[in-house]
Amino acid sequence: MANLTSTSGFLLMGFSDDRKLQILHALLFLVTYLLALIGNLLIITITTLDYRLHSPMYYFLKHLSLLDLCFISVTVPQSIANSLMNNGYISLGQCILQVFFFIALASSEVAILTVMSYDRYVAICQPLKYETIMDPHACRQAVIAVWIAGGLSGLVHTAVNFSLSLCGERVIHQFFCDVPQMLKLACSSEFINEIAVAAFTTSTAFICLISIVLSYVHIFSAVLRIPSAEGRTKVFSTCLPHLFVVTFFLSAAGFEFLRPPSNSQSAMDLMFSIFYTVIPPTLNPIVYSLRNEAMKAALRKVLSKEEFSQRKMYLKALCKL
């Protein structure tokens, strides 16, 4: 530890020093990562290939899956490699990149979830204006804004976080370079800048949360006025998965980032970090596909032998050209 922490890098403590538990952790994370990889790639593929899913809702869902795919890839592969090699060292450059992409993608995910809630609000509460408000140009602009906002958030957090002077050993009690854990290493006199940035980010996330809640208040009010039970069921099956994803992601992340810092290692820190880094990207494809009849029909079509044969013939024709 002395040799590692004397360098410019950091030591990630992870879950355990026991070699068997490290292997178990690596295997569990590998299985989870593969599930997230397959699930999100399927959604991206289906929403791209099936013309029936070329609507704003599935356009935003495709970008959510892309964000989830990148988000889980920032932390999990590095953690798997560290456990398999029994080496928790991460260089300064790797840690900087991890913090930047983690914050950028997390911020973008909150933003895209907000946009998705607004899309559902317009579709249900203002159906006659839906095509005008959520036209393709507006959707593209919204997605560009989501990615830019996330990138700026990641850039500011990274610049401020790594401008702080560190006091003590460079040991992080997490399986990745987590900002709240890294702040414990900073000298207390230099907290003010990072606290200001964190307060701004938290305020922005809170505004997004309020926007989502207000959207769903209007949505559920409109749904309850629908006379048809079948119509209410259809709307709820579309909206409830999104509400579940938002609640799970923001509550876990909010608990970790807003609670008072502690100088001791806690199993609670590790558990809640898994709740907002690993579980949402893995669950999102399941939540959105299993509860959505259009997604299930598109999946069956893509995986069908007839569709596979048609695409194979199409690729052969392209090769001949």
C-alpha positions as CSV (number, residue, x, y, z in Angstrom):
1,M,0.0,0.0,0.0
2,A,2.8,2.4,0.8
3,N,4.4,2.0,-2.6
4,L,1.0,2.4,-4.4
5,T,-0.2,5.4,-2.4
6,S,3.2,7.2,-2.7
7,T,2.7,7.5,-6.5
8,S,0.2,9.8,-8.3
9,G,-2.4,7.0,-8.5
10,F,-5.0,5.7,-6.0
11,L,-5.7,2.4,-4.3
12,L,-9.3,1.1,-4.7
13,M,-10.2,-1.1,-1.7
14,G,-13.1,-2.8,-3.4
15,F,-15.2,-5.3,-1.6
16,S,-12.8,-7.7,0.1
17,D,-9.2,-8.7,0.6
18,D,-10.1,-12.4,0.6
19,R,-9.0,-13.9,-2.7
20,K,-12.1,-16.2,-3.1
21,L,-14.5,-13.3,-2.5
22,Q,-12.6,-11.2,-5.1
23,I,-13.0,-14.0,-7.7
24,L,-16.7,-14.3,-6.7
25,H,-17.1,-10.5,-7.0
26,A,-15.4,-10.5,-10.5
27,L,-17.7,-13.3,-11.7
28,L,-20.9,-11.7,-10.4
29,F,-19.9,-8.3,-12.0
30,L,-19.0,-10.1,-15.2
31,V,-22.4,-11.8,-15.5
32,T,-24.1,-8.5,-14.6
33,Y,-22.1,-6.6,-17.2
34,L,-22.8,-9.1,-19.9
35,L,-26.5,-8.9,-19.2
36,A,-26.4,-5.1,-19.3
37,L,-24.4,-5.2,-22.5
38,I,-26.7,-7.7,-24.3
39,G,-29.9,-6.0,-23.0
40,N,-29.0,-2.5,-24.0
41,L,-27.5,-3.5,-27.4
42,L,-30.7,-5.3,-28.1
43,I,-32.8,-2.2,-27.4
44,I,-30.5,-0.1,-29.5
45,T,-30.6,-2.6,-32.4
46,I,-34.4,-3.1,-32.2
47,T,-35.3,0.6,-32.0
48,T,-32.9,1.3,-35.0
49,L,-34.1,-1.6,-37.3
50,D,-37.8,-1.6,-36.7
51,Y,-39.5,1.3,-38.4
52,R,-42.5,1.0,-36.2
53,L,-40.4,2.1,-33.3
54,H,-39.2,5.3,-35.0
55,S,-41.1,7.5,-32.6
56,P,-39.9,10.1,-30.0
57,M,-40.4,7.7,-27.1
58,Y,-38.2,4.9,-28.6
59,Y,-35.7,7.5,-29.9
60,F,-35.2,8.7,-26.3
61,L,-35.2,5.1,-25.1
62,K,-32.4,4.2,-27.6
63,H,-30.3,7.1,-26.2
64,L,-31.0,6.0,-22.6
65,S,-29.8,2.5,-23.5
66,L,-26.6,4.0,-25.1
67,L,-26.1,6.0,-21.9
68,D,-26.6,2.9,-19.7
69,L,-24.2,0.9,-21.9
70,C,-21.5,3.6,-21.5
71,F,-22.3,4.3,-17.9
72,I,-21.8,0.7,-16.7
73,S,-18.7,0.4,-18.8
74,V,-17.0,3.2,-17.0
75,T,-16.7,1.4,-13.6
76,V,-17.5,-2.4,-13.9
77,P,-14.7,-3.6,-16.3
78,Q,-12.0,-1.8,-14.3
79,S,-13.4,-3.3,-11.1
80,I,-13.5,-6.8,-12.7
81,A,-9.8,-6.5,-13.8
82,N,-8.7,-5.2,-10.4
83,S,-10.4,-8.2,-8.6
84,L,-9.0,-10.8,-11.0
85,M,-5.4,-9.3,-10.8
86,N,-5.7,-8.8,-7.0
87,N,-4.5,-5.3,-7.6
88,G,-6.6,-2.2,-6.7
89,Y,-4.3,0.3,-8.1
90,I,-5.7,2.9,-10.6
91,S,-3.5,5.6,-12.1
92,L,-4.3,9.3,-11.9
93,G,-5.1,9.5,-15.6
94,Q,-7.5,6.5,-15.3
95,C,-9.2,8.0,-12.3
96,I,-9.6,11.4,-14.0
97,L,-11.2,9.8,-17.0
98,Q,-13.4,7.6,-14.8
99,V,-14.7,10.6,-12.8
100,F,-15.3,12.7,-15.9
101,F,-17.2,10.0,-17.8
102,F,-19.1,8.8,-14.6
103,I,-20.4,12.4,-13.8
104,A,-21.0,13.2,-17.4
105,L,-23.0,10.1,-18.1
106,A,-24.9,10.2,-14.8
107,S,-25.9,13.8,-15.5
108,S,-26.9,12.9,-19.0
109,E,-29.0,10.1,-17.7
110,V,-30.9,12.3,-15.3
111,A,-31.5,14.8,-18.2
112,I,-32.7,12.1,-20.6
113,L,-35.1,10.7,-18.0
114,T,-36.5,14.2,-17.6
115,V,-37.0,14.6,-21.4
116,M,-38.7,11.2,-21.5
117,S,-41.1,12.2,-18.8
118,Y,-41.9,15.4,-20.7
119,D,-42.4,13.3,-23.9
120,R,-45.0,11.1,-22.0
121,Y,-46.7,14.2,-20.6
122,V,-47.2,15.7,-24.1
123,A,-48.3,12.4,-25.6
124,I,-51.0,11.8,-22.9
125,C,-52.0,15.3,-21.9
126,Q,-51.7,17.1,-25.2
127,P,-52.1,14.4,-27.9
128,L,-53.3,16.8,-30.6
129,K,-50.1,18.9,-30.3
130,Y,-47.8,15.9,-29.9
131,E,-46.5,15.7,-33.4
132,T,-45.9,19.5,-33.5
133,I,-44.1,19.7,-30.2
134,M,-42.1,16.5,-30.4
135,D,-41.1,16.8,-34.0
136,P,-37.9,15.1,-35.2
137,H,-35.9,18.3,-35.1
138,A,-37.0,19.0,-31.5
139,C,-36.1,15.5,-30.4
140,R,-32.6,15.8,-31.9
141,Q,-32.1,19.1,-30.3
142,A,-33.2,17.7,-26.9
143,V,-30.7,14.8,-27.2
144,I,-27.9,17.0,-28.2
145,A,-28.6,19.2,-25.2
146,V,-28.6,16.2,-22.9
147,W,-25.2,15.1,-24.1
148,I,-23.7,18.6,-24.0
149,A,-25.1,19.2,-20.5
150,G,-23.7,16.0,-19.2
151,G,-20.3,16.7,-20.7
152,L,-20.1,20.1,-19.2
153,S,-21.1,18.8,-15.8
154,G,-18.4,16.1,-16.0
155,L,-15.8,18.6,-17.1
156,V,-16.5,21.0,-14.2
157,H,-16.7,18.3,-11.6
158,T,-13.4,16.8,-12.8
159,A,-11.6,20.1,-13.0
160,V,-12.6,21.1,-9.5
161,N,-12.2,17.7,-7.9
162,F,-8.7,17.2,-9.1
163,S,-7.5,20.7,-8.3
164,L,-7.9,19.9,-4.6
165,S,-4.8,19.1,-2.5
166,L,-5.0,15.6,-0.9
167,C,-4.1,15.0,2.7
168,G,-3.2,11.5,3.8
169,E,-3.0,8.2,1.9
170,R,-4.6,7.9,-1.5
171,V,-6.9,5.1,-0.5
172,I,-10.5,5.1,-1.8
173,H,-12.9,2.8,-0.1
174,Q,-14.9,2.0,-3.2
175,F,-14.6,-0.1,-6.3
176,F,-14.2,3.0,-8.5
177,C,-13.1,6.6,-8.2
178,D,-16.3,7.8,-6.5
179,V,-16.4,11.6,-5.9
180,P,-17.8,11.5,-2.3
181,Q,-15.1,9.0,-1.3
182,M,-12.4,11.1,-3.0
183,L,-13.5,14.2,-1.1
184,K,-12.6,12.4,2.1
185,L,-9.0,12.6,0.9
186,A,-9.0,16.3,0.3
187,C,-7.7,18.9,2.7
188,S,-10.7,20.3,4.6
189,S,-9.7,23.9,3.8
190,E,-10.2,23.4,0.1
191,F,-13.7,21.9,0.2
192,I,-15.5,25.1,-0.7
193,N,-15.1,24.9,-4.5
194,E,-16.2,21.3,-4.8
195,I,-19.1,21.9,-2.4
196,A,-20.3,24.8,-4.6
197,V,-20.2,22.6,-7.7
198,A,-21.9,19.7,-5.9
199,A,-24.6,22.1,-4.6
200,F,-25.2,23.4,-8.2
201,T,-25.4,19.8,-9.6
202,T,-27.7,18.7,-6.8
203,S,-29.9,21.7,-7.4
204,T,-30.1,20.9,-11.1
205,A,-30.9,17.3,-10.4
206,F,-33.6,18.4,-7.9
207,I,-35.2,20.7,-10.6
208,C,-35.2,17.6,-13.0
209,L,-36.8,15.6,-10.3
210,I,-39.5,18.2,-9.7
211,S,-40.1,18.4,-13.4
212,I,-40.6,14.6,-13.6
213,V,-42.9,14.6,-10.6
214,L,-45.1,17.4,-12.0
215,S,-45.2,15.6,-15.4
216,Y,-46.5,12.5,-13.8
217,V,-49.0,14.3,-11.6
218,H,-50.5,15.7,-14.8
219,I,-50.2,12.3,-16.5
220,F,-51.9,10.3,-13.7
221,S,-54.6,13.0,-13.4
222,A,-55.4,12.6,-17.2
223,V,-55.2,8.8,-17.0
224,L,-57.8,8.6,-14.2
225,R,-60.2,10.5,-16.4
226,I,-59.9,7.9,-19.2
227,P,-63.2,6.0,-19.2
228,S,-61.7,2.8,-20.7
229,A,-60.0,0.4,-18.3
230,E,-58.0,-1.0,-21.2
231,G,-56.8,2.6,-22.0
232,R,-55.8,3.2,-18.5
233,T,-53.9,-0.1,-18.3
234,K,-52.0,0.7,-21.5
235,V,-50.9,4.1,-20.3
236,F,-49.9,2.8,-16.9
237,S,-47.8,0.0,-18.5
238,T,-46.0,2.7,-20.5
239,C,-45.4,5.2,-17.7
240,L,-44.9,3.0,-14.6
241,P,-41.6,1.5,-15.8
242,H,-40.2,4.9,-16.5
243,L,-41.3,6.1,-13.1
244,F,-39.7,3.1,-11.5
245,V,-36.4,3.7,-13.2
246,V,-36.3,7.4,-12.2
247,T,-37.2,6.7,-8.6
248,F,-34.7,3.9,-8.2
249,F,-31.8,5.8,-9.9
250,L,-32.3,9.2,-8.2
251,S,-33.1,7.8,-4.7
252,A,-29.9,5.7,-4.6
253,A,-27.7,8.4,-6.0
254,G,-29.2,11.0,-3.8
255,F,-28.6,9.0,-0.7
256,E,-25.0,8.5,-1.5
257,F,-24.2,12.1,-2.5
258,L,-26.3,14.0,0.0
259,R,-25.7,12.1,3.2
260,P,-23.0,13.5,5.6
261,P,-19.5,12.2,4.8
262,S,-17.9,9.6,7.1
263,N,-14.2,8.8,7.6
264,S,-14.9,5.0,8.1
265,Q,-15.4,2.4,5.4
266,S,-19.0,1.3,5.3
267,A,-20.8,-1.6,3.6
268,M,-23.6,0.8,3.0
269,D,-21.4,2.9,0.7
270,L,-20.7,-0.1,-1.4
271,M,-24.3,-1.3,-1.5
272,F,-25.7,2.1,-2.6
273,S,-23.0,2.6,-5.1
274,I,-24.1,-0.7,-6.7
275,F,-27.7,0.5,-6.6
276,Y,-26.9,3.5,-8.8
277,T,-24.0,2.3,-10.9
278,V,-24.7,-1.3,-11.7
279,I,-28.3,-2.2,-11.2
280,P,-30.1,0.6,-13.3
281,P,-28.2,-0.1,-16.5
282,T,-28.9,-3.8,-16.1
283,L,-32.6,-3.5,-15.1
284,N,-33.6,-0.8,-17.7
285,P,-33.7,-3.2,-20.7
286,I,-35.7,-5.7,-18.7
287,V,-38.1,-3.0,-17.4
288,Y,-38.7,-1.4,-20.7
289,S,-38.9,-4.5,-22.9
290,L,-40.9,-6.9,-20.7
291,R,-43.6,-4.3,-20.0
292,N,-43.9,-3.1,-23.5
293,E,-45.8,-5.1,-26.1
294,A,-44.3,-3.1,-29.1
295,M,-40.8,-3.9,-27.9
296,K,-41.6,-7.6,-27.4
297,A,-43.2,-7.8,-30.9
298,A,-40.2,-6.1,-32.4
299,L,-37.8,-8.4,-30.6
300,R,-39.6,-11.4,-31.8
301,K,-39.5,-10.0,-35.3
302,V,-35.7,-9.3,-35.2
303,L,-35.0,-12.7,-33.8
304,S,-37.2,-14.6,-36.2
305,K,-35.7,-16.9,-38.8
306,E,-37.5,-15.0,-41.6
307,E,-36.2,-11.7,-40.6
308,F,-32.7,-13.1,-40.2
309,S,-32.8,-14.7,-43.7
310,Q,-34.0,-11.4,-45.2
311,R,-31.2,-9.5,-43.7
312,K,-28.7,-12.2,-44.7
313,M,-29.9,-11.9,-48.3
314,Y,-29.7,-8.1,-48.1
315,L,-26.1,-8.2,-46.9
316,K,-25.1,-10.6,-49.6
317,A,-26.6,-8.3,-52.2
318,L,-24.6,-5.4,-50.8
319,C,-21.5,-7.5,-50.9
320,K,-22.0,-8.2,-54.6
321,L,-22.4,-4.5,-55.3
